[in-house]
């Protein structure tokens, strides 16, 4: 008689409700982060009239501070004892309101009260540093939360997929709506029109994003549960933990890809200058967002089965090549000012190639955390996530600082360009900057995933089994 094998259901299996809850948390994150990342530099240069070089230095300094801030938050979270709500969930309710307020403060047009350049710069430093510190305080435990909601590999992919949806919703909202609310239309002497940044409009939009983020954070808190037990008395040796990370090839590659991926996402915010001063149509920002996210939406229904069949590393290596090829092609084609459609079409192809990297990114982070436990026997979700968060901020810094420096090199100055449209020489330089950097970045992401990231589908199987048994022993 044939023996029928019945596959045992994972003890920490999760459903769609948990995925939706986690999705809402990242939606709250991205309401704030996308608006700040995409438009704060425009607010600084075009509303407060702070020179691009000084804005670049501001972003550089704040990231140097993050070298202290991020590991500090990693240690704080790692050493926290779990309570009835868990180890990581409580931060969702503790920091939701302070974080939202800090984002709103960033967009107060203090130039209405003073035109002193030093005071304007001090205001920018204080508010932006406060936002960065609170955002890290929220993001480290939120990211770590995924690894304790479940240790089921399929559940991890579900959470990563839903987090991608959440980031899409949270990221798309400011990207799609802000251009209609934060710019005013100006008519030039020759009858042509172009857009300029509107300070009051930018503040009102920040207020809306802050309120929505609070609602989403509290919904995430209410809809998630920590199933994987955390140590009741955490014994944390940060030196040993960080030393183990540096010796881990998966973590090193993850850190490098994090720098590149986050850097490119941040660098995309410079397209606001491209739409404003090259294509002379800021509403193209909406179409650019659609081109970026539409491929992601199309691939989401199939992502779980494809990843389960082929593996995360394997599928990312193939699809990232598509993104790299499209980005390189865009640089060499250099669409003309009346060929915005061509630029957007290439953005769609890049988005298609990047889609699986985005969908699986957070599941890969969880895999690396599990691999660290497998190799060292040390459970360190928040520490790994804090360092990964810092690496992503390094990428953002390189994008912000380097992008603004490059804009300055091609002639963009707030005093002359804030209220201008297309300017010969300068506008072409903006196009070169906005197409060259993506070509380099996506190519490097492809090389890292294809040739250097070691955690294949086959190599992860013993890791998952070890982690499952370890968690069962911890919860016993």
DRENDO-1510 file (C-alpha; in Angstrom, 1 decimal, always signed):
<recs>
REC; n; res; u; v; w
REC; 1; UNK; +0.0; +0.0; +0.0 .
REC; 2; UNK; +1.3; +3.4; -1.0 .
REC; 3; UNK; +2.3; +5.7; +1.9 .
REC; 4; UNK; +1.0; +9.2; +1.6 .
REC; 5; UNK; +3.3; +11.8; +3.0 .
REC; 6; UNK; +1.6; +14.7; +4.8 .
REC; 7; UNK; +3.5; +17.9; +5.0 .
REC; 8; UNK; +3.4; +19.3; +8.6 .
REC; 9; UNK; +2.2; +22.8; +8.8 .
REC; 10; UNK; +4.7; +25.3; +10.3 .
REC; 11; UNK; +3.9; +26.1; +13.9 .
REC; 12; UNK; +4.3; +29.8; +13.3 .
REC; 13; UNK; +2.4; +30.0; +10.1 .
REC; 14; UNK; +0.7; +33.4; +9.5 .
REC; 15; UNK; -2.1; +34.7; +7.3 .
REC; 16; UNK; -3.1; +37.7; +5.3 .
REC; 17; UNK; -4.2; +39.7; +8.3 .
REC; 18; UNK; -0.7; +39.7; +9.7 .
REC; 19; UNK; +0.6; +40.7; +6.3 .
REC; 20; UNK; -1.8; +43.6; +6.0 .
REC; 21; UNK; -0.8; +44.8; +9.5 .
REC; 22; UNK; +2.8; +44.8; +8.6 .
REC; 23; UNK; +2.0; +46.4; +5.3 .
REC; 24; UNK; +0.4; +49.3; +7.1 .
REC; 25; UNK; +3.4; +49.8; +9.3 .
REC; 26; UNK; +5.7; +50.4; +6.3 .
REC; 27; UNK; +3.0; +52.5; +4.7 .
REC; 28; UNK; +3.4; +54.8; +7.8 .
REC; 29; UNK; +7.1; +54.8; +7.4 .
REC; 30; UNK; +7.0; +55.7; +3.7 .
REC; 31; UNK; +4.4; +58.5; +4.1 .
REC; 32; UNK; +7.1; +60.3; +6.1 .
REC; 33; UNK; +10.3; +59.1; +4.5 .
REC; 34; UNK; +9.2; +59.5; +0.9 .
REC; 35; UNK; +7.9; +63.0; +1.4 .
REC; 36; UNK; +11.1; +64.1; +3.2 .
REC; 37; UNK; +13.4; +62.3; +0.8 .
REC; 38; UNK; +11.7; +63.6; -2.3 .
REC; 39; UNK; +10.9; +67.1; -1.4 .
REC; 40; UNK; +12.8; +68.4; +1.6 .
REC; 41; UNK; +15.8; +69.3; -0.5 .
REC; 42; UNK; +13.5; +71.2; -2.9 .
REC; 43; UNK; +12.0; +73.0; +0.2 .
REC; 44; UNK; +15.5; +73.9; +1.4 .
REC; 45; UNK; +16.8; +75.2; -1.9 .
REC; 46; UNK; +13.7; +76.7; -3.4 .
REC; 47; UNK; +11.7; +77.9; -0.4 .
REC; 48; UNK; +14.3; +78.7; +2.3 .
REC; 49; UNK; +16.8; +79.6; -0.5 .
REC; 50; UNK; +19.7; +77.7; +1.2 .
REC; 51; UNK; +22.5; +77.2; -1.3 .
REC; 52; UNK; +22.9; +73.7; -2.7 .
REC; 53; UNK; +26.4; +73.3; -1.2 .
REC; 54; UNK; +25.2; +74.0; +2.3 .
REC; 55; UNK; +22.3; +71.6; +1.9 .
REC; 56; UNK; +24.7; +69.0; +0.7 .
REC; 57; UNK; +26.9; +69.6; +3.8 .
REC; 58; UNK; +23.8; +69.3; +6.0 .
REC; 59; UNK; +22.9; +65.8; +4.6 .
REC; 60; UNK; +26.6; +64.8; +5.0 .
REC; 61; UNK; +26.8; +65.9; +8.6 .
REC; 62; UNK; +23.5; +64.2; +9.6 .
REC; 63; UNK; +24.7; +60.9; +8.2 .
REC; 64; UNK; +28.0; +61.2; +10.2 .
REC; 65; UNK; +25.8; +61.6; +13.3 .
REC; 66; UNK; +23.9; +58.5; +12.2 .
REC; 67; UNK; +27.2; +56.5; +12.6 .
REC; 68; UNK; +26.5; +57.1; +16.3 .
REC; 69; UNK; +22.7; +57.2; +16.3 .
REC; 70; UNK; +22.0; +54.0; +14.5 .
REC; 71; UNK; +24.2; +51.6; +16.5 .
REC; 72; UNK; +23.0; +53.4; +19.6 .
REC; 73; UNK; +19.3; +52.5; +18.7 .
REC; 74; UNK; +20.4; +49.0; +17.8 .
REC; 75; UNK; +21.9; +48.5; +21.3 .
REC; 76; UNK; +18.9; +50.1; +23.0 .
REC; 77; UNK; +16.4; +47.9; +21.2 .
REC; 78; UNK; +18.6; +44.8; +21.6 .
REC; 79; UNK; +18.9; +45.2; +25.4 .
REC; 80; UNK; +15.2; +45.9; +25.9 .
REC; 81; UNK; +13.3; +43.2; +27.8 .
REC; 82; UNK; +10.1; +42.0; +26.1 .
REC; 83; UNK; +6.8; +42.9; +27.8 .
REC; 84; UNK; +3.3; +41.7; +27.2 .
REC; 85; UNK; +3.2; +43.4; +23.8 .
REC; 86; UNK; +6.6; +41.8; +22.8 .
REC; 87; UNK; +10.0; +43.2; +22.2 .
REC; 88; UNK; +9.5; +45.4; +19.1 .
REC; 89; UNK; +5.8; +46.2; +18.8 .
REC; 90; UNK; +5.7; +48.7; +21.6 .
REC; 91; UNK; +7.8; +51.2; +19.6 .
REC; 92; UNK; +5.0; +51.5; +17.1 .
REC; 93; UNK; +2.8; +53.3; +19.7 .
REC; 94; UNK; +5.6; +55.0; +21.6 .
REC; 95; UNK; +7.2; +56.8; +18.7 .
REC; 96; UNK; +4.3; +57.3; +16.2 .
REC; 97; UNK; +3.3; +60.8; +17.3 .
REC; 98; UNK; +6.8; +62.2; +18.1 .
REC; 99; UNK; +8.0; +61.0; +14.7 .
REC; 100; UNK; +5.1; +62.5; +12.8 .
REC; 101; UNK; +5.5; +65.9; +14.6 .
REC; 102; UNK; +9.3; +65.9; +13.8 .
REC; 103; UNK; +8.5; +65.5; +10.1 .
REC; 104; UNK; +5.9; +68.3; +10.1 .
REC; 105; UNK; +8.4; +70.7; +11.8 .
REC; 106; UNK; +10.9; +70.1; +8.9 .
REC; 107; UNK; +8.5; +71.9; +6.5 .
REC; 108; UNK; +7.8; +75.1; +8.5 .
REC; 109; UNK; +8.7; +78.0; +6.2 .
REC; 110; UNK; +10.7; +80.0; +8.8 .
REC; 111; UNK; +11.8; +82.4; +6.0 .
REC; 112; UNK; +8.5; +84.2; +6.7 .
REC; 113; UNK; +9.9; +85.2; +10.1 .
REC; 114; UNK; +13.6; +85.6; +9.3 .
REC; 115; UNK; +15.9; +85.8; +6.3 .
REC; 116; UNK; +19.1; +85.4; +8.3 .
REC; 117; UNK; +21.0; +82.6; +6.5 .
REC; 118; UNK; +22.6; +81.3; +9.7 .
REC; 119; UNK; +19.2; +81.0; +11.5 .
REC; 120; UNK; +17.6; +79.2; +8.5 .
REC; 121; UNK; +20.5; +76.7; +8.4 .
REC; 122; UNK; +20.3; +76.1; +12.2 .
REC; 123; UNK; +16.6; +75.4; +11.9 .
REC; 124; UNK; +17.2; +73.0; +9.1 .
REC; 125; UNK; +19.9; +71.1; +11.0 .
REC; 126; UNK; +17.9; +70.8; +14.2 .
REC; 127; UNK; +14.6; +69.7; +12.6 .
REC; 128; UNK; +16.2; +67.2; +10.2 .
REC; 129; UNK; +18.5; +65.6; +12.8 .
REC; 130; UNK; +15.4; +65.2; +15.1 .
REC; 131; UNK; +13.5; +63.5; +12.3 .
REC; 132; UNK; +16.4; +61.2; +11.5 .
REC; 133; UNK; +16.9; +60.1; +15.1 .
REC; 134; UNK; +13.2; +59.4; +15.6 .
REC; 135; UNK; +12.8; +57.6; +12.3 .
REC; 136; UNK; +15.7; +55.3; +13.2 .
REC; 137; UNK; +14.1; +54.7; +16.6 .
REC; 138; UNK; +10.9; +53.5; +14.8 .
REC; 139; UNK; +12.5; +51.7; +11.8 .
REC; 140; UNK; +15.0; +49.5; +13.7 .
REC; 141; UNK; +12.3; +47.8; +15.8 .
REC; 142; UNK; +9.8; +47.8; +13.0 .
REC; 143; UNK; +12.3; +46.0; +10.7 .
REC; 144; UNK; +13.3; +43.6; +13.4 .
REC; 145; UNK; +9.6; +42.8; +14.0 .
REC; 146; UNK; +9.4; +40.7; +10.8 .
REC; 147; UNK; +11.8; +38.1; +12.2 .
REC; 148; UNK; +9.7; +37.6; +15.3 .
REC; 149; UNK; +6.2; +37.6; +13.7 .
REC; 150; UNK; +7.2; +34.3; +12.2 .
REC; 151; UNK; +10.2; +32.1; +11.4 .
REC; 152; UNK; +8.3; +30.4; +8.6 .
REC; 153; UNK; +10.2; +31.0; +5.2 .
REC; 154; UNK; +6.9; +31.3; +3.3 .
REC; 155; UNK; +5.6; +33.7; +6.0 .
REC; 156; UNK; +8.8; +35.8; +5.7 .
REC; 157; UNK; +8.2; +36.1; +2.0 .
REC; 158; UNK; +4.6; +37.0; +2.7 .
REC; 159; UNK; +5.7; +39.7; +5.1 .
REC; 160; UNK; +8.3; +41.0; +2.6 .
REC; 161; UNK; +5.7; +41.1; -0.2 .
REC; 162; UNK; +3.2; +42.9; +1.9 .
REC; 163; UNK; +5.8; +45.3; +3.2 .
REC; 164; UNK; +6.6; +46.1; -0.4 .
REC; 165; UNK; +3.0; +46.8; -1.0 .
REC; 166; UNK; +3.0; +49.1; +2.0 .
REC; 167; UNK; +6.1; +50.9; +0.8 .
REC; 168; UNK; +4.4; +51.3; -2.6 .
REC; 169; UNK; +1.3; +52.8; -1.0 .
REC; 170; UNK; +3.2; +55.0; +1.4 .
REC; 171; UNK; +5.7; +56.0; -1.3 .
REC; 172; UNK; +3.2; +56.6; -4.0 .
REC; 173; UNK; +0.9; +58.8; -2.0 .
REC; 174; UNK; +3.3; +61.8; -1.7 .
REC; 175; UNK; +4.9; +61.1; -5.1 .
REC; 176; UNK; +1.5; +61.1; -6.9 .
REC; 177; UNK; -0.3; +63.8; -4.9 .
REC; 178; UNK; +2.4; +66.2; -3.8 .
REC; 179; UNK; +3.2; +67.7; -7.2 .
REC; 180; UNK; -0.4; +69.0; -7.5 .
REC; 181; UNK; -0.4; +70.6; -4.0 .
REC; 182; UNK; +3.1; +71.8; -3.4 .
REC; 183; UNK; +3.8; +73.8; -6.6 .
REC; 184; UNK; +2.3; +76.9; -8.0 .
REC; 185; UNK; +2.3; +77.8; -11.7 .
REC; 186; UNK; +4.2; +80.9; -13.0 .
REC; 187; UNK; +3.8; +82.5; -16.4 .
REC; 188; UNK; +7.0; +83.8; -18.1 .
REC; 189; UNK; +7.2; +86.9; -20.1 .
REC; 190; UNK; +7.0; +84.9; -23.4 .
REC; 191; UNK; +3.7; +83.3; -22.2 .
REC; 192; UNK; +5.2; +79.9; -21.3 .
REC; 193; UNK; +4.4; +78.4; -17.9 .
REC; 194; UNK; +6.5; +76.5; -15.4 .
REC; 195; UNK; +6.2; +75.5; -11.7 .
REC; 196; UNK; +7.8; +76.8; -8.5 .
REC; 197; UNK; +7.7; +75.3; -5.0 .
REC; 198; UNK; +5.0; +76.7; -2.6 .
REC; 199; UNK; +6.0; +76.9; +1.1 .
REC; 200; UNK; +2.5; +76.8; +2.7 .
REC; 201; UNK; +1.5; +74.0; +0.3 .
REC; 202; UNK; +4.5; +71.9; +1.3 .
REC; 203; UNK; +3.7; +72.4; +5.1 .
REC; 204; UNK; +0.1; +71.4; +4.6 .
REC; 205; UNK; +1.1; +68.2; +2.8 .
REC; 206; UNK; +3.5; +67.4; +5.6 .
REC; 207; UNK; +0.7; +67.7; +8.1 .
REC; 208; UNK; -1.5; +65.2; +6.1 .
REC; 209; UNK; +1.4; +62.7; +5.8 .
REC; 210; UNK; +2.0; +63.0; +9.6 .
REC; 211; UNK; -1.6; +62.3; +10.5 .
REC; 212; UNK; -1.8; +59.3; +8.1 .
REC; 213; UNK; +1.4; +57.8; +9.4 .
REC; 214; UNK; +0.1; +57.9; +13.0 .
REC; 215; UNK; -3.1; +56.0; +12.0 .
REC; 216; UNK; -1.1; +53.4; +10.0 .
REC; 217; UNK; +1.4; +52.8; +12.9 .
REC; 218; UNK; -1.3; +52.2; +15.4 .
REC; 219; UNK; -3.1; +49.9; +13.0 .
REC; 220; UNK; +0.1; +47.9; +12.5 .
REC; 221; UNK; +0.5; +47.6; +16.3 .
REC; 222; UNK; -3.0; +46.3; +16.6 .
REC; 223; UNK; -2.8; +43.7; +13.8 .
REC; 224; UNK; +0.5; +42.1; +14.4 .
REC; 225; UNK; +1.8; +39.6; +17.0 .
REC; 226; UNK; +5.2; +38.4; +18.0 .
REC; 227; UNK; +5.1; +34.6; +17.7 .
REC; 228; UNK; +8.8; +33.9; +17.9 .
REC; 229; UNK; +10.0; +34.2; +21.5 .
REC; 230; UNK; +12.6; +36.7; +22.5 .
REC; 231; UNK; +15.1; +36.2; +25.4 .
REC; 232; UNK; +13.5; +37.3; +28.7 .
REC; 233; UNK; +16.9; +38.5; +29.9 .
REC; 234; UNK; +18.8; +39.6; +26.8 .
REC; 235; UNK; +22.6; +39.1; +27.0 .
REC; 236; UNK; +24.0; +41.4; +24.4 .
REC; 237; UNK; +27.7; +41.6; +23.5 .
REC; 238; UNK; +27.7; +44.3; +20.8 .
REC; 239; UNK; +31.4; +43.9; +20.0 .
REC; 240; UNK; +30.9; +40.2; +19.4 .
REC; 241; UNK; +27.8; +40.8; +17.3 .
REC; 242; UNK; +29.3; +43.5; +15.1 .
REC; 243; UNK; +32.5; +41.5; +14.7 .
REC; 244; UNK; +30.4; +38.5; +13.5 .
REC; 245; UNK; +28.7; +40.7; +10.9 .
REC; 246; UNK; +32.0; +41.9; +9.4 .
REC; 247; UNK; +33.1; +38.2; +8.9 .
REC; 248; UNK; +29.7; +37.2; +7.3 .
REC; 249; UNK; +29.8; +37.4; +3.5 .
REC; 250; UNK; +26.0; +37.4; +3.2 .
REC; 251; UNK; +25.9; +40.4; +5.6 .
REC; 252; UNK; +28.7; +42.3; +3.8 .
REC; 253; UNK; +26.9; +41.8; +0.4 .
REC; 254; UNK; +23.6; +42.8; +2.0 .
REC; 255; UNK; +25.2; +46.0; +3.4 .
REC; 256; UNK; +26.7; +46.9; +0.0 .
REC; 257; UNK; +23.4; +46.3; -1.9 .
REC; 258; UNK; +21.6; +48.2; +0.9 .
REC; 259; UNK; +23.9; +51.2; +0.2 .
REC; 260; UNK; +23.2; +51.0; -3.5 .
REC; 261; UNK; +19.5; +50.3; -3.4 .
REC; 262; UNK; +18.7; +52.9; -0.9 .
REC; 263; UNK; +21.0; +55.3; -2.6 .
REC; 264; UNK; +19.3; +54.9; -5.9 .
REC; 265; UNK; +15.9; +55.3; -4.4 .
REC; 266; UNK; +17.0; +58.5; -2.8 .
REC; 267; UNK; +18.8; +59.6; -6.0 .
REC; 268; UNK; +15.5; +59.3; -7.8 .
REC; 269; UNK; +14.3; +62.4; -5.9 .
REC; 270; UNK; +16.6; +64.4; -8.1 .
REC; 271; UNK; +14.2; +63.7; -10.9 .
REC; 272; UNK; +12.1; +66.5; -9.4 .
REC; 273; UNK; +14.7; +68.9; -10.8 .
REC; 274; UNK; +14.7; +67.0; -14.1 .
REC; 275; UNK; +10.9; +67.3; -14.5 .
REC; 276; UNK; +11.0; +71.0; -13.3 .
REC; 277; UNK; +14.0; +72.3; -15.3 .
REC; 278; UNK; +14.5; +69.9; -18.3 .
REC; 279; UNK; +11.0; +68.6; -19.3 .
REC; 280; UNK; +9.4; +71.7; -17.7 .
REC; 281; UNK; +6.4; +69.7; -16.4 .
REC; 282; UNK; +6.3; +68.8; -12.7 .
REC; 283; UNK; +3.2; +66.7; -13.3 .
REC; 284; UNK; +5.6; +64.2; -14.9 .
REC; 285; UNK; +6.5; +63.3; -11.4 .
REC; 286; UNK; +3.2; +61.5; -11.1 .
REC; 287; UNK; +3.8; +59.5; -14.3 .
REC; 288; UNK; +7.3; +58.7; -13.1 .
REC; 289; UNK; +5.9; +57.3; -9.9 .
REC; 290; UNK; +3.4; +55.2; -11.9 .
REC; 291; UNK; +6.2; +53.9; -14.2 .
REC; 292; UNK; +8.2; +53.0; -11.1 .
REC; 293; UNK; +5.5; +51.2; -9.2 .
REC; 294; UNK; +3.3; +49.7; -12.0 .
REC; 295; UNK; +5.7; +46.8; -12.7 .
REC; 296; UNK; +5.8; +46.1; -9.0 .
REC; 297; UNK; +2.0; +45.8; -8.8 .
REC; 298; UNK; +2.0; +43.6; -11.9 .
REC; 299; UNK; +4.5; +41.2; -10.4 .
REC; 300; UNK; +3.2; +41.0; -6.8 .
REC; 301; UNK; +0.5; +38.3; -7.5 .
REC; 302; UNK; +3.2; +35.9; -8.9 .
REC; 303; UNK; +6.1; +36.8; -6.7 .
REC; 304; UNK; +5.5; +34.3; -3.9 .
REC; 305; UNK; +5.4; +31.2; -6.2 .
REC; 306; UNK; +8.3; +32.4; -8.3 .
REC; 307; UNK; +10.5; +33.1; -5.3 .
REC; 308; UNK; +9.5; +29.7; -3.7 .
REC; 309; UNK; +10.4; +27.9; -7.0 .
REC; 310; UNK; +13.7; +29.6; -7.9 .
REC; 311; UNK; +15.0; +31.3; -4.8 .
REC; 312; UNK; +15.6; +34.9; -3.8 .
REC; 313; UNK; +19.2; +35.2; -4.9 .
REC; 314; UNK; +18.5; +33.4; -8.2 .
REC; 315; UNK; +15.6; +35.6; -9.3 .
REC; 316; UNK; +17.2; +38.8; -8.2 .
REC; 317; UNK; +20.3; +38.1; -10.2 .
REC; 318; UNK; +18.3; +37.7; -13.4 .
REC; 319; UNK; +15.9; +40.6; -13.0 .
REC; 320; UNK; +18.5; +43.1; -11.7 .
REC; 321; UNK; +20.3; +42.6; -15.1 .
REC; 322; UNK; +17.1; +43.9; -16.8 .
REC; 323; UNK; +17.2; +47.0; -14.7 .
REC; 324; UNK; +20.9; +47.6; -15.3 .
REC; 325; UNK; +20.5; +47.2; -19.1 .
REC; 326; UNK; +17.6; +49.7; -19.2 .
REC; 327; UNK; +19.4; +52.2; -17.0 .
REC; 328; UNK; +22.6; +52.1; -19.2 .
REC; 329; UNK; +20.4; +52.4; -22.3 .
REC; 330; UNK; +18.7; +55.5; -20.9 .
REC; 331; UNK; +22.0; +57.2; -20.3 .
REC; 332; UNK; +23.2; +56.7; -23.9 .
REC; 333; UNK; +19.9; +57.6; -25.5 .
REC; 334; UNK; +19.5; +60.8; -23.5 .
REC; 335; UNK; +15.8; +61.6; -24.3 .
REC; 336; UNK; +15.2; +65.1; -25.7 .
REC; 337; UNK; +13.0; +67.7; -23.7 .
REC; 338; UNK; +10.0; +66.7; -25.9 .
REC; 339; UNK; +10.6; +63.0; -25.3 .
REC; 340; UNK; +9.5; +62.7; -21.8 .
REC; 341; UNK; +7.4; +59.6; -22.9 .
REC; 342; UNK; +10.7; +57.8; -23.8 .
REC; 343; UNK; +12.3; +58.6; -20.4 .
REC; 344; UNK; +9.1; +57.3; -18.7 .
REC; 345; UNK; +9.1; +54.2; -20.8 .
REC; 346; UNK; +12.6; +53.4; -19.8 .
REC; 347; UNK; +11.7; +54.0; -16.1 .
REC; 348; UNK; +9.0; +51.4; -16.5 .
REC; 349; UNK; +11.5; +48.8; -17.8 .
REC; 350; UNK; +13.9; +49.7; -15.0 .
REC; 351; UNK; +11.0; +49.3; -12.5 .
REC; 352; UNK; +10.2; +45.8; -14.0 .
REC; 353; UNK; +13.8; +44.7; -13.6 .
REC; 354; UNK; +14.0; +46.1; -10.1 .
REC; 355; UNK; +10.7; +44.7; -8.9 .
REC; 356; UNK; +11.9; +41.4; -7.5 .
REC; 357; UNK; +14.8; +43.0; -5.7 .
REC; 358; UNK; +12.3; +45.3; -4.0 .
REC; 359; UNK; +9.8; +42.5; -3.3 .
REC; 360; UNK; +12.3; +40.2; -1.7 .
REC; 361; UNK; +14.6; +42.7; +0.0 .
REC; 362; UNK; +13.2; +42.4; +3.5 .
REC; 363; UNK; +12.9; +38.6; +3.3 .
REC; 364; UNK; +16.6; +38.6; +2.4 .
REC; 365; UNK; +17.4; +40.7; +5.4 .
REC; 366; UNK; +15.6; +38.1; +7.6 .
REC; 367; UNK; +17.6; +35.4; +5.8 .
REC; 368; UNK; +20.9; +37.1; +6.7 .
REC; 369; UNK; +19.7; +37.5; +10.4 .
REC; 370; UNK; +18.9; +33.8; +10.4 .
REC; 371; UNK; +22.3; +32.9; +8.9 .
REC; 372; UNK; +24.0; +34.9; +11.6 .
REC; 373; UNK; +22.2; +32.8; +14.2 .
REC; 374; UNK; +23.0; +29.6; +12.3 .
REC; 375; UNK; +26.7; +30.5; +12.2 .
REC; 376; UNK; +27.3; +32.1; +15.6 .
REC; 377; UNK; +24.4; +31.0; +17.8 .
REC; 378; UNK; +23.7; +34.6; +18.6 .
REC; 379; UNK; +20.2; +36.0; +18.1 .
REC; 380; UNK; +20.6; +39.7; +17.1 .
REC; 381; UNK; +17.7; +41.0; +15.0 .
REC; 382; UNK; +17.9; +44.6; +16.1 .
REC; 383; UNK; +21.7; +44.9; +15.9 .
REC; 384; UNK; +21.8; +43.5; +12.3 .
REC; 385; UNK; +18.9; +45.7; +11.3 .
REC; 386; UNK; +20.4; +48.8; +12.9 .
REC; 387; UNK; +23.7; +48.3; +10.9 .
REC; 388; UNK; +21.7; +47.6; +7.8 .
REC; 389; UNK; +19.6; +50.8; +8.4 .
REC; 390; UNK; +22.9; +52.7; +8.8 .
REC; 391; UNK; +24.2; +51.3; +5.5 .
REC; 392; UNK; +21.0; +52.4; +3.7 .
REC; 393; UNK; +21.4; +55.8; +5.2 .
REC; 394; UNK; +25.0; +55.9; +3.8 .
REC; 395; UNK; +23.5; +55.3; +0.4 .
REC; 396; UNK; +21.0; +58.1; +1.0 .
REC; 397; UNK; +23.8; +60.4; +2.0 .
REC; 398; UNK; +25.9; +59.6; -1.0 .
REC; 399; UNK; +22.8; +60.2; -3.2 .
REC; 400; UNK; +21.8; +63.5; -1.4 .
REC; 401; UNK; +25.3; +64.9; -1.0 .
REC; 402; UNK; +26.7; +63.6; -4.4 .
REC; 403; UNK; +23.5; +64.5; -6.2 .
REC; 404; UNK; +23.4; +68.1; -4.9 .
REC; 405; UNK; +27.2; +68.6; -5.5 .
REC; 406; UNK; +26.7; +67.3; -9.1 .
REC; 407; UNK; +23.7; +69.7; -9.6 .
REC; 408; UNK; +26.0; +72.5; -8.4 .
REC; 409; UNK; +28.7; +71.4; -10.8 .
REC; 410; UNK; +26.3; +71.6; -13.8 .
REC; 411; UNK; +25.2; +75.1; -12.7 .
REC; 412; UNK; +22.0; +74.7; -10.6 .
REC; 413; UNK; +21.8; +77.5; -8.1 .
REC; 414; UNK; +18.7; +78.2; -6.1 .
REC; 415; UNK; +18.8; +82.0; -6.7 .
REC; 416; UNK; +18.7; +81.6; -10.5 .
REC; 417; UNK; +17.0; +78.2; -11.1 .
REC; 418; UNK; +14.3; +78.1; -8.4 .
REC; 419; UNK; +12.0; +80.3; -10.5 .
REC; 420; UNK; +13.2; +79.2; -13.9 .
REC; 421; UNK; +12.3; +76.6; -16.5 .
REC; 422; UNK; +14.6; +75.2; -19.1 .
REC; 423; UNK; +18.1; +76.8; -19.2 .
REC; 424; UNK; +20.6; +75.9; -21.9 .
REC; 425; UNK; +23.6; +74.0; -20.6 .
REC; 426; UNK; +22.3; +73.6; -17.1 .
REC; 427; UNK; +19.2; +71.6; -18.0 .
REC; 428; UNK; +21.2; +69.2; -20.2 .
REC; 429; UNK; +23.6; +68.8; -17.3 .
REC; 430; UNK; +20.7; +67.8; -15.0 .
REC; 431; UNK; +19.7; +65.1; -17.5 .
REC; 432; UNK; +23.2; +63.7; -17.6 .
REC; 433; UNK; +23.4; +63.5; -13.8 .
REC; 434; UNK; +19.9; +61.9; -13.5 .
REC; 435; UNK; +20.8; +59.1; -16.0 .
REC; 436; UNK; +24.5; +58.4; -15.4 .
REC; 437; UNK; +24.2; +57.5; -11.7 .
REC; 438; UNK; +21.3; +55.0; -12.1 .
REC; 439; UNK; +23.3; +53.3; -14.9 .
REC; 440; UNK; +26.2; +52.7; -12.6 .
REC; 441; UNK; +24.2; +51.8; -9.5 .
REC; 442; UNK; +21.9; +49.2; -11.1 .
REC; 443; UNK; +24.9; +47.6; -12.8 .
REC; 444; UNK; +26.6; +47.2; -9.4 .
REC; 445; UNK; +23.5; +45.8; -7.8 .
REC; 446; UNK; +23.3; +43.1; -10.6 .
REC; 447; UNK; +27.0; +42.2; -10.1 .
REC; 448; UNK; +26.6; +41.8; -6.3 .
REC; 449; UNK; +23.4; +39.6; -6.5 .
REC; 450; UNK; +24.6; +37.5; -9.4 .
REC; 451; UNK; +28.2; +36.8; -8.4 .
REC; 452; UNK; +28.7; +37.6; -4.7 .
REC; 453; UNK; +25.6; +37.0; -2.7 .
REC; 454; UNK; +26.1; +33.4; -1.4 .
REC; 455; UNK; +22.7; +32.3; +0.1 .
REC; 456; UNK; +21.2; +30.2; -2.7 .
REC; 457; UNK; +17.9; +28.4; -2.2 .
REC; 458; UNK; +19.8; +25.2; -1.5 .
REC; 459; UNK; +22.1; +26.7; +1.1 .
REC; 460; UNK; +19.2; +28.3; +3.1 .
REC; 461; UNK; +17.4; +25.0; +3.7 .
REC; 462; UNK; +19.6; +23.9; +6.7 .
REC; 463; UNK; +19.5; +27.4; +8.0 .
REC; 464; UNK; +15.7; +27.5; +8.2 .
REC; 465; UNK; +15.7; +24.1; +9.9 .
REC; 466; UNK; +18.2; +25.2; +12.5 .
REC; 467; UNK; +16.3; +28.4; +13.3 .
REC; 468; UNK; +13.0; +26.6; +13.6 .
REC; 469; UNK; +14.5; +24.1; +16.1 .
REC; 470; UNK; +16.2; +26.9; +18.0 .
REC; 471; UNK; +13.0; +28.9; +18.4 .
REC; 472; UNK; +11.1; +25.8; +19.6 .
REC; 473; UNK; +13.8; +25.3; +22.3 .
REC; 474; UNK; +13.7; +29.0; +23.3 .
REC; 475; UNK; +9.9; +28.9; +23.6 .
REC; 476; UNK; +9.9; +25.6; +25.5 .
</recs>
